[in-house]
Amino acid sequence: MKYSHSKAMTVFHKIVKLVKNGVLMIIHIYAKVSYTKVSIKFL
């Protein structure tokens, strides 16, 4: 992939990767928080 817009594509892919990682992190944290809430409810 050696086009004139390869730099833009690289930046775009980096952003997509960061967004995906961010979303996964948010889901992971949210799952932890809701799991803790459920655990507290049952105690």
Secondary structure, DSSP 8 states (H G I E B T S, - for coil): ---TTHHHHHHHHHHHHHHHHHHHHHHHHHHHHHHHHHHHHH-
